[in-house]
Amino acid sequence: MSFSDFTVFDVETTGLDPRRGDRIIEIAGVRIESGIIKEETAFTQFVNPERTIPWEAKRVNNIQDEDVANAPTIDQVLPSFLEFAQGSILVAQNANFDMNFLETEKELCWGYIQIPECFCTMKLSKVIFPHEFRHNLDIISHRLGLQIPESRHRALPDVLLTAQALLKMIEMGNISSLDDLRSKSALRNAVKQS
């Protein structure tokens, strides 16, 4: 599989709804180039949300207020992440969630920021495993025989697991073109790259 480069990414947040003031507190990404996961050059960065992290979020991702207190804010981190992802297609597990945060948070950045097209591994799993009912990352990983890291629900371990799942599903689905992958995993509201 060498028809495109991807940046698999994940965000950890203060909650579930960016329209109600929830913010990104960590973002990570790893590039897949020519079918190879480039773990050694992964992007990972805490983000200062300029608010306290609710205990519910701390319980899930184990990120504390002191972890992000001296981190850069999103107006610095998001442009750096998009520069890292330049020339690739974004991929995320349950991509609607992550993309809603990116689209909301980009309004806090200076200038116009375009978020690249994004594919969703959860959507792809529903196509590859049409008779299965659950498609969260743990279930997909178990189904594909992938080892789940102990540090799940942190951005970088989740990204690396999602990248492995993407490559396995592309292979299982005999996906040989970007258009084929797009038809099976692209978000409806994604903007195609020119």
Steps between C-alpha positions, in 0.01 A plus 500: 500500500678811382228710342507778758665637811290523814526674834316300764413730788312514828403768747441476872254758631341650810163355398285388212358820348717782364189716448451501878852613576685170508857534377788293364763415764721266295548429130714233339558385146707245313562496128459193283718530191510227235314271739755546783408649839762767580487464878845653552383838367160510670346831606380526859419813697308600811274803448412754766118514488491824701250337735504228763468137396187337647557193716303283253753579225795450737363158588490396131825643364702546821607850394520742792476880510871522586586299186355770275559813710821598318405351162441720195144597413309368199585801282862381513445122499239461223707676229804288602295182479359594158852577377602152620202350310556705183468302177309216664143396571388501862371178656337460841298245693148643540620789286187712542596555864858610427405706194230688695770607745746600225233700317394679820852562630629636167281806559737590786798513263620800305426503127319248285567136581376220276464158656589223249270220391452237768428127489342308787619157614171440684310556176746275314452227763123511441566430130763230559296331777138570397347237728668630816324750723786658692783693341689679778880486492530224761254276313658570160847428641385173658332399173822569308727326753677822605649542846329775697750720689460554875495875444177504295315833496817699458545654158823337376425138601152534349647643179750216461226241559269673250779511240552124533125441473478717187772306320350162594152604386633636169664161445193299608270711284724464192495878473734599220415860421440824682153528346410155633620594847323835479169333413531272804638735764476870412287729708211650309604853587864446412660743260693317230856614448583630156 
